[in-house]
Amino acid sequence: MFIFLLIVFDFVTTGYLYSILRPRLPSIVLKLISLLFYIATPVLFAVLIRTLFFDYYYVPTASMERTISKGEYVLTNKVAYGSRIPRSWKEIPVFGNLFKSHVDTINFQPFTSLNPFKDYQREDIVVFKAIDQIDKYYVKRIVGLPTDTLLIANGQVSINGSLLPDKEQYCKNYLVTNTLGKRSIRNLSNSEYRVFVNEEANKNLSIGPDTITKGSRLLGGSQHPNWDANNYGPLIVPGEGLTVLINKENYPLYKYILENFEDWQTPVPSGNETNLHTFKQDYVFVLGDNRDGSIDSRNFGVVPFNFLQGKVVKIIR
């Protein structure tokens, strides 16, 4: 398709238009036009490809260790879930960086999307537009799909009552205590943990789940003070057409999306008041593979499917 477009573009510009302009313009002007053409063409095609087909993103944090390391880039397939049309100049790749944003509020308007080539699936690693920060993107793993009931208990994720197997690269924080009582926090993947506890040098160390480091404030923590990064939920992931009973206990979990994506006009539930709400779109629950070192849906809530920018297909190291 790209070769075909290039052939057509080349024929129209250097062929047809050039033949029309040649007798009307001085040679120096024609040379300047040709020079601009050869400079602009690759830039425009790069913008087209990165806007609608493939793009790459820088990973600034360690939230996906050991799957994706801090400082690496990820190549994203934007066609998979349906390419998102930029909502402003600022969101256009390449050109967008030239425009200083004067917007001081988050844009909650949905993206216009092209038809997807495949459905998103659990365990997909995705890039999505942040719903809580301006001009920022996150890289996380989809864990909860629309209408799922998600529960995290002792660091284990359950979906609809069934445990979701941990991958070898998933990381957690562990509290290590030596024979003198000195404590330290170690961040280990599942495979690294097994090696650590089996090493002869560590036989006299005590290692267990980290109960000291609580991480960032959790969404819904005001109503659920016992929740932490390793014990969260149960939470129903909203889906299009799903009706949920909104009450004082679960309102903090849905407050952000209700007010910003669902046109919620009902007063905040208090006491024994309840309200039924039918969600207008699909959402996903995302987690970082570095479970104790990630800002994700436990902190900012579920993400509208419309905000997914694409599926990660390659890590660029």
Contacts in CASP RR format, 6 or more apart in sequence:
PFRMAT RR
TARGET T0000
AUTHOR 0000-0000-0000
METHOD contacts of the structure
MODEL  1
MFIFLLIVFDFVTTGYLYSILRPRLPSIVLKLISLLFYIATPVLFAVLIR
TLFFDYYYVPTASMERTISKGEYVLTNKVAYGSRIPRSWKEIPVFGNLFK
SHVDTINFQPFTSLNPFKDYQREDIVVFKAIDQIDKYYVKRIVGLPTDTL
LIANGQVSINGSLLPDKEQYCKNYLVTNTLGKRSIRNLSNSEYRVFVNEE
ANKNLSIGPDTITKGSRLLGGSQHPNWDANNYGPLIVPGEGLTVLINKEN
YPLYKYILENFEDWQTPVPSGNETNLHTFKQDYVFVLGDNRDGSIDSRNF
GVVPFNFLQGKVVKIIR
2 45 0 8 1.000
2 49 0 8 1.000
6 45 0 8 1.000
9 41 0 8 1.000
13 37 0 8 1.000
14 34 0 8 1.000
14 37 0 8 1.000
18 30 0 8 1.000
18 34 0 8 1.000
21 30 0 8 1.000
21 33 0 8 1.000
22 30 0 8 1.000
25 33 0 8 1.000
43 94 0 8 1.000
46 93 0 8 1.000
46 94 0 8 1.000
47 92 0 8 1.000
47 93 0 8 1.000
47 94 0 8 1.000
47 95 0 8 1.000
50 56 0 8 1.000
50 93 0 8 1.000
50 94 0 8 1.000
51 78 0 8 1.000
51 83 0 8 1.000
51 86 0 8 1.000
51 92 0 8 1.000
51 93 0 8 1.000
52 78 0 8 1.000
52 79 0 8 1.000
52 83 0 8 1.000
52 114 0 8 1.000
53 77 0 8 1.000
53 78 0 8 1.000
53 79 0 8 1.000
53 83 0 8 1.000
54 75 0 8 1.000
54 76 0 8 1.000
54 77 0 8 1.000
54 78 0 8 1.000
54 79 0 8 1.000
55 75 0 8 1.000
55 76 0 8 1.000
55 78 0 8 1.000
55 93 0 8 1.000
55 127 0 8 1.000
55 309 0 8 1.000
56 73 0 8 1.000
56 74 0 8 1.000
56 75 0 8 1.000
56 76 0 8 1.000
56 316 0 8 1.000
57 73 0 8 1.000
57 74 0 8 1.000
57 76 0 8 1.000
57 127 0 8 1.000
57 137 0 8 1.000
57 139 0 8 1.000
58 71 0 8 1.000
58 73 0 8 1.000
59 68 0 8 1.000
59 69 0 8 1.000
59 70 0 8 1.000
59 71 0 8 1.000
59 72 0 8 1.000
59 73 0 8 1.000
59 74 0 8 1.000
59 139 0 8 1.000
60 70 0 8 1.000
60 71 0 8 1.000
61 70 0 8 1.000
61 294 0 8 1.000
61 295 0 8 1.000
62 69 0 8 1.000
62 70 0 8 1.000
62 290 0 8 1.000
62 293 0 8 1.000
63 139 0 8 1.000
63 140 0 8 1.000
63 288 0 8 1.000
63 289 0 8 1.000
63 290 0 8 1.000
63 293 0 8 1.000
63 294 0 8 1.000
63 295 0 8 1.000
63 296 0 8 1.000
64 125 0 8 1.000
64 139 0 8 1.000
64 140 0 8 1.000
64 141 0 8 1.000
64 288 0 8 1.000
64 289 0 8 1.000
64 290 0 8 1.000
64 294 0 8 1.000
65 169 0 8 1.000
65 171 0 8 1.000
65 187 0 8 1.000
65 189 0 8 1.000
65 289 0 8 1.000
65 290 0 8 1.000
66 169 0 8 1.000
66 171 0 8 1.000
66 189 0 8 1.000
66 192 0 8 1.000
66 289 0 8 1.000
66 290 0 8 1.000
67 125 0 8 1.000
67 141 0 8 1.000
67 167 0 8 1.000
67 169 0 8 1.000
67 289 0 8 1.000
67 315 0 8 1.000
68 74 0 8 1.000
68 125 0 8 1.000
68 139 0 8 1.000
68 289 0 8 1.000
68 312 0 8 1.000
68 315 0 8 1.000
69 317 0 8 1.000
72 315 0 8 1.000
72 316 0 8 1.000
72 317 0 8 1.000
73 315 0 8 1.000
73 316 0 8 1.000
74 125 0 8 1.000
74 127 0 8 1.000
74 139 0 8 1.000
74 312 0 8 1.000
74 314 0 8 1.000
74 315 0 8 1.000
74 316 0 8 1.000
75 312 0 8 1.000
75 313 0 8 1.000
75 314 0 8 1.000
75 315 0 8 1.000
75 316 0 8 1.000
76 127 0 8 1.000
76 309 0 8 1.000
76 310 0 8 1.000
76 311 0 8 1.000
76 312 0 8 1.000
76 313 0 8 1.000
77 310 0 8 1.000
77 311 0 8 1.000
77 312 0 8 1.000
77 313 0 8 1.000
78 84 0 8 1.000
78 309 0 8 1.000
78 310 0 8 1.000
79 114 0 8 1.000
79 116 0 8 1.000
79 117 0 8 1.000
80 116 0 8 1.000
80 117 0 8 1.000
80 118 0 8 1.000
80 120 0 8 1.000
80 310 0 8 1.000
80 311 0 8 1.000
81 113 0 8 1.000
81 116 0 8 1.000
81 118 0 8 1.000
81 120 0 8 1.000
81 126 0 8 1.000
81 305 0 8 1.000
81 308 0 8 1.000
81 310 0 8 1.000
81 311 0 8 1.000
82 113 0 8 1.000
82 114 0 8 1.000
82 115 0 8 1.000
82 116 0 8 1.000
82 117 0 8 1.000
82 310 0 8 1.000
83 113 0 8 1.000
83 114 0 8 1.000
84 111 0 8 1.000
84 112 0 8 1.000
84 113 0 8 1.000
84 306 0 8 1.000
84 309 0 8 1.000
85 111 0 8 1.000
85 112 0 8 1.000
85 113 0 8 1.000
85 114 0 8 1.000
86 92 0 8 1.000
87 107 0 8 1.000
87 109 0 8 1.000
87 111 0 8 1.000
87 112 0 8 1.000
88 103 0 8 1.000
88 107 0 8 1.000
89 95 0 8 1.000
89 96 0 8 1.000
89 99 0 8 1.000
90 96 0 8 1.000
90 99 0 8 1.000
90 101 0 8 1.000
90 103 0 8 1.000
90 135 0 8 1.000
101 134 0 8 1.000
101 135 0 8 1.000
103 134 0 8 1.000
104 134 0 8 1.000
105 134 0 8 1.000
106 130 0 8 1.000
106 131 0 8 1.000
106 132 0 8 1.000
106 133 0 8 1.000
106 134 0 8 1.000
106 260 0 8 1.000
108 131 0 8 1.000
108 260 0 8 1.000
108 261 0 8 1.000
110 261 0 8 1.000
110 281 0 8 1.000
110 304 0 8 1.000
110 306 0 8 1.000
111 129 0 8 1.000
111 306 0 8 1.000
111 307 0 8 1.000
113 306 0 8 1.000
120 126 0 8 1.000
120 142 0 8 1.000
120 145 0 8 1.000
120 284 0 8 1.000
120 305 0 8 1.000
120 308 0 8 1.000
120 311 0 8 1.000
121 142 0 8 1.000
121 145 0 8 1.000
122 142 0 8 1.000
122 143 0 8 1.000
122 144 0 8 1.000
122 145 0 8 1.000
122 159 0 8 1.000
122 164 0 8 1.000
123 141 0 8 1.000
123 142 0 8 1.000
123 143 0 8 1.000
124 141 0 8 1.000
124 142 0 8 1.000
124 311 0 8 1.000
124 312 0 8 1.000
125 139 0 8 1.000
125 140 0 8 1.000
125 141 0 8 1.000
125 142 0 8 1.000
125 311 0 8 1.000
125 312 0 8 1.000
126 139 0 8 1.000
126 140 0 8 1.000
126 141 0 8 1.000
126 142 0 8 1.000
126 286 0 8 1.000
126 308 0 8 1.000
126 309 0 8 1.000
126 310 0 8 1.000
126 311 0 8 1.000
126 312 0 8 1.000
127 137 0 8 1.000
127 138 0 8 1.000
127 139 0 8 1.000
127 308 0 8 1.000
127 309 0 8 1.000
127 310 0 8 1.000
127 312 0 8 1.000
128 137 0 8 1.000
128 138 0 8 1.000
128 140 0 8 1.000
128 286 0 8 1.000
128 303 0 8 1.000
128 307 0 8 1.000
128 308 0 8 1.000
128 309 0 8 1.000
128 310 0 8 1.000
129 136 0 8 1.000
129 137 0 8 1.000
129 307 0 8 1.000
129 309 0 8 1.000
130 136 0 8 1.000
130 137 0 8 1.000
130 138 0 8 1.000
130 300 0 8 1.000
131 256 0 8 1.000
131 257 0 8 1.000
131 260 0 8 1.000
131 300 0 8 1.000
131 301 0 8 1.000
131 303 0 8 1.000
131 304 0 8 1.000
131 307 0 8 1.000
132 256 0 8 1.000
132 300 0 8 1.000
137 309 0 8 1.000
138 286 0 8 1.000
138 295 0 8 1.000
138 296 0 8 1.000
139 312 0 8 1.000
140 286 0 8 1.000
140 287 0 8 1.000
140 288 0 8 1.000
140 294 0 8 1.000
140 296 0 8 1.000
140 297 0 8 1.000
141 286 0 8 1.000
141 287 0 8 1.000
141 288 0 8 1.000
141 289 0 8 1.000
142 284 0 8 1.000
142 285 0 8 1.000
142 286 0 8 1.000
143 150 0 8 1.000
143 157 0 8 1.000
143 159 0 8 1.000
143 164 0 8 1.000
143 285 0 8 1.000
143 286 0 8 1.000
143 287 0 8 1.000
143 297 0 8 1.000
144 150 0 8 1.000
144 159 0 8 1.000
144 237 0 8 1.000
144 284 0 8 1.000
144 285 0 8 1.000
144 286 0 8 1.000
145 237 0 8 1.000
145 284 0 8 1.000
146 237 0 8 1.000
146 238 0 8 1.000
146 239 0 8 1.000
146 240 0 8 1.000
146 242 0 8 1.000
146 282 0 8 1.000
146 283 0 8 1.000
146 284 0 8 1.000
146 305 0 8 1.000
147 236 0 8 1.000
147 237 0 8 1.000
147 238 0 8 1.000
147 239 0 8 1.000
147 242 0 8 1.000
148 159 0 8 1.000
148 160 0 8 1.000
148 236 0 8 1.000
148 237 0 8 1.000
148 285 0 8 1.000
149 159 0 8 1.000
149 160 0 8 1.000
149 161 0 8 1.000
149 234 0 8 1.000
149 235 0 8 1.000
149 236 0 8 1.000
149 237 0 8 1.000
150 157 0 8 1.000
150 158 0 8 1.000
150 159 0 8 1.000
150 233 0 8 1.000
150 234 0 8 1.000
150 235 0 8 1.000
150 236 0 8 1.000
150 237 0 8 1.000
150 285 0 8 1.000
151 157 0 8 1.000
151 158 0 8 1.000
151 161 0 8 1.000
151 232 0 8 1.000
151 233 0 8 1.000
151 234 0 8 1.000
151 235 0 8 1.000
152 158 0 8 1.000
152 229 0 8 1.000
152 230 0 8 1.000
152 231 0 8 1.000
152 232 0 8 1.000
152 233 0 8 1.000
152 298 0 8 1.000
153 230 0 8 1.000
153 231 0 8 1.000
154 209 0 8 1.000
154 230 0 8 1.000
154 231 0 8 1.000
155 172 0 8 1.000
155 209 0 8 1.000
155 229 0 8 1.000
155 230 0 8 1.000
155 231 0 8 1.000
155 291 0 8 1.000
156 163 0 8 1.000
156 164 0 8 1.000
156 166 0 8 1.000
157 163 0 8 1.000
157 164 0 8 1.000
157 287 0 8 1.000
158 164 0 8 1.000
166 190 0 8 1.000
167 190 0 8 1.000
167 289 0 8 1.000
168 189 0 8 1.000
168 190 0 8 1.000
168 191 0 8 1.000
169 189 0 8 1.000
169 190 0 8 1.000
169 191 0 8 1.000
169 289 0 8 1.000
170 189 0 8 1.000
170 190 0 8 1.000
170 289 0 8 1.000
170 290 0 8 1.000
170 291 0 8 1.000
171 187 0 8 1.000
171 188 0 8 1.000
171 189 0 8 1.000
171 190 0 8 1.000
171 289 0 8 1.000
171 290 0 8 1.000
171 291 0 8 1.000
171 292 0 8 1.000
171 293 0 8 1.000
172 187 0 8 1.000
172 188 0 8 1.000
172 190 0 8 1.000
172 193 0 8 1.000
172 209 0 8 1.000
172 210 0 8 1.000
172 230 0 8 1.000
172 291 0 8 1.000
172 292 0 8 1.000
173 185 0 8 1.000
173 186 0 8 1.000
173 187 0 8 1.000
173 210 0 8 1.000
173 213 0 8 1.000
173 292 0 8 1.000
173 293 0 8 1.000
174 185 0 8 1.000
174 186 0 8 1.000
174 187 0 8 1.000
174 188 0 8 1.000
174 193 0 8 1.000
174 207 0 8 1.000
174 208 0 8 1.000
174 209 0 8 1.000
174 210 0 8 1.000
175 183 0 8 1.000
175 184 0 8 1.000
175 185 0 8 1.000
175 207 0 8 1.000
175 208 0 8 1.000
175 209 0 8 1.000
175 210 0 8 1.000
175 211 0 8 1.000
175 212 0 8 1.000
176 183 0 8 1.000
176 184 0 8 1.000
176 185 0 8 1.000
176 186 0 8 1.000
176 205 0 8 1.000
176 206 0 8 1.000
176 207 0 8 1.000
176 208 0 8 1.000
177 183 0 8 1.000
177 205 0 8 1.000
177 206 0 8 1.000
177 207 0 8 1.000
178 204 0 8 1.000
178 205 0 8 1.000
178 206 0 8 1.000
179 204 0 8 1.000
179 205 0 8 1.000
183 212 0 8 1.000
185 210 0 8 1.000
185 212 0 8 1.000
185 213 0 8 1.000
186 196 0 8 1.000
186 207 0 8 1.000
187 290 0 8 1.000
187 292 0 8 1.000
187 293 0 8 1.000
188 196 0 8 1.000
196 202 0 8 1.000
196 207 0 8 1.000
197 207 0 8 1.000
209 230 0 8 1.000
210 292 0 8 1.000
213 292 0 8 1.000
214 228 0 8 1.000
214 229 0 8 1.000
215 229 0 8 1.000
215 292 0 8 1.000
215 293 0 8 1.000
216 295 0 8 1.000
216 299 0 8 1.000
217 299 0 8 1.000
218 224 0 8 1.000
218 227 0 8 1.000
218 228 0 8 1.000
218 229 0 8 1.000
218 232 0 8 1.000
218 298 0 8 1.000
218 299 0 8 1.000
219 252 0 8 1.000
219 253 0 8 1.000
219 256 0 8 1.000
219 297 0 8 1.000
219 298 0 8 1.000
219 299 0 8 1.000
219 300 0 8 1.000
219 301 0 8 1.000
220 227 0 8 1.000
220 252 0 8 1.000
220 253 0 8 1.000
221 227 0 8 1.000
221 252 0 8 1.000
222 252 0 8 1.000
223 248 0 8 1.000
223 249 0 8 1.000
223 250 0 8 1.000
223 251 0 8 1.000
223 252 0 8 1.000
224 233 0 8 1.000
224 249 0 8 1.000
227 233 0 8 1.000
229 291 0 8 1.000
229 292 0 8 1.000
229 293 0 8 1.000
229 298 0 8 1.000
230 291 0 8 1.000
230 292 0 8 1.000
232 298 0 8 1.000
235 253 0 8 1.000
235 285 0 8 1.000
236 242 0 8 1.000
236 244 0 8 1.000
237 283 0 8 1.000
237 284 0 8 1.000
237 285 0 8 1.000
237 302 0 8 1.000
238 244 0 8 1.000
238 254 0 8 1.000
238 257 0 8 1.000
238 279 0 8 1.000
238 282 0 8 1.000
238 283 0 8 1.000
238 302 0 8 1.000
239 279 0 8 1.000
239 281 0 8 1.000
239 282 0 8 1.000
239 283 0 8 1.000
240 279 0 8 1.000
240 280 0 8 1.000
240 281 0 8 1.000
240 282 0 8 1.000
241 278 0 8 1.000
241 279 0 8 1.000
241 280 0 8 1.000
242 278 0 8 1.000
242 279 0 8 1.000
243 276 0 8 1.000
243 277 0 8 1.000
243 278 0 8 1.000
243 279 0 8 1.000
244 250 0 8 1.000
244 254 0 8 1.000
244 276 0 8 1.000
244 277 0 8 1.000
244 279 0 8 1.000
245 274 0 8 1.000
245 275 0 8 1.000
245 276 0 8 1.000
246 254 0 8 1.000
246 258 0 8 1.000
246 266 0 8 1.000
246 269 0 8 1.000
246 274 0 8 1.000
246 275 0 8 1.000
246 276 0 8 1.000
246 277 0 8 1.000
247 269 0 8 1.000
247 272 0 8 1.000
247 273 0 8 1.000
247 274 0 8 1.000
247 275 0 8 1.000
248 269 0 8 1.000
248 270 0 8 1.000
248 271 0 8 1.000
248 272 0 8 1.000
248 273 0 8 1.000
251 258 0 8 1.000
251 268 0 8 1.000
251 269 0 8 1.000
253 301 0 8 1.000
254 277 0 8 1.000
255 268 0 8 1.000
256 300 0 8 1.000
256 301 0 8 1.000
257 283 0 8 1.000
257 301 0 8 1.000
257 302 0 8 1.000
257 304 0 8 1.000
258 264 0 8 1.000
258 277 0 8 1.000
261 280 0 8 1.000
261 281 0 8 1.000
261 304 0 8 1.000
262 277 0 8 1.000
262 279 0 8 1.000
262 280 0 8 1.000
263 280 0 8 1.000
264 277 0 8 1.000
266 275 0 8 1.000
266 277 0 8 1.000
269 275 0 8 1.000
281 304 0 8 1.000
281 305 0 8 1.000
281 306 0 8 1.000
282 304 0 8 1.000
282 305 0 8 1.000
283 302 0 8 1.000
283 303 0 8 1.000
283 304 0 8 1.000
283 305 0 8 1.000
284 302 0 8 1.000
284 303 0 8 1.000
284 305 0 8 1.000
284 308 0 8 1.000
285 297 0 8 1.000
285 301 0 8 1.000
285 302 0 8 1.000
285 303 0 8 1.000
286 296 0 8 1.000
286 297 0 8 1.000
286 303 0 8 1.000
287 294 0 8 1.000
287 296 0 8 1.000
287 297 0 8 1.000
287 298 0 8 1.000
288 294 0 8 1.000
288 296 0 8 1.000
297 303 0 8 1.000
END
